[in-house]
Amino acid sequence: MEAVSETYDMTRQFPREELFGLVSQMRRAAVSIPSNIAEGSKKGTAKDFRNFLRHAKGSAAELETQLEIAKRLRFGKERELANLSVKLDRIMAMLHSLIASLPENKSDYGAD
């Protein structure tokens, strides 16, 4: 959720003409991370949860790429871009660990 807030705050500084381009893509990718985690956690099976976690990890990778694009185009503050990039690295590591911790069978893993 922090990555979403930081993405929104940072992209407010981007050029106005990017509102429907890079800004929109970055915001959608950022929102997709916790949204996929939440949706997957309510599916009820480890297999489904794992799949949604992979989607969340993919969205984090998209945002990571978009941050690099923003950096190369000199959009945003370099420090904010770097801080969010570090946060995304941690998010992807946590997602990787969570995916690896889920049971391999298709049984219920205890989600409500």
N, C-alpha and C positions, 0 to 999 in steps of 0.2 A: 504494500500500500504506500510505503514511503517513496518507492520508485515512481509511482503514479503521480504523487504530489510534486515530487522534484521535476518530473518531466513536464508537467503542466506549467510549473513556475518558470522553468528554464525556457520553454518554447514561447512564452509570452514576449520574450525579448527578440525573437526571430523576426526577420523582415515580414511585413504585412502580406507581401505577395506569396509567401510560403504557407499561409493559413490553410489552404486546401491541398497543399503538397506535402512537404516534409513534416510540417507541424501535425497535420492530421494523421499521417502514418505513424509518427512517433507516439502520439497520444493513444491511438488504437492499439499499438503493440504493447504499450505500458499497461493499459487497462486489461488487456487480454491475459496477462500473467496471473494476477490474483483471481480473475474471473474463471479461468480454466481450473485453477486449483480448487476453488469453491465448488464449481460444478462437478468436478471429478470426485470430490470428497463425499458427495451426496449420492453417487451412483450405486454404491453398495458392494461392488466387487473390486478386488485388488486389480484385476485386469483392466477394468474401466478407469479406475483411479490412475493407474500407471499410464494409460493412454492420454488422459487429460494432463497429467504432469509433463508428459513429453511435449504436448502442444504448448504448455506454459513455457517450457524450456526453449522451444522454437521461437516463441514470441520474444523471449529475453534475448535470443541471438539476433532476431530482427532489429530490436531496439539498439543492441550493441553496434550493429552495422550502421544504423541510422545516426547514431552518435558520432561515429567515425566520419560519416558524410558531413554532418553539421560542423565537425571540427575542421575538416578540409575546406569547407566553404566559409569558414570563419564566422559561423552563426553561434550565438551564445557566448557565455564566458568560459574560457578554457578551464578554469578551476571547477566550475559546475559540471562541465562535460566529463572531466576526469573523475570527480567524486561519484557521479552516477555510473560511470563505467566500472569503477571498483565495486559499487553496490551490486551491479548486474553480475559481475564475476562471482560474488558471494551467493547471490540468488541462484545462479546456475549450479554452483557447487552443492547448495542445499537441495535443490531439486534432484540432482544426480544421486545424492545420498538417500533421499527419500524414495526415489524410484528403486534403487538397489535394495532397500530394506523391505519392500513389499513382498508378500509371499507369491511364489510363482503360480500356484494353482488358482483356479477361478472361483474359489469359495469366498464367502462374505468375509470382510476384514474388520467388521464392527462399525461401519458407518451407519448413521441413522437415516 
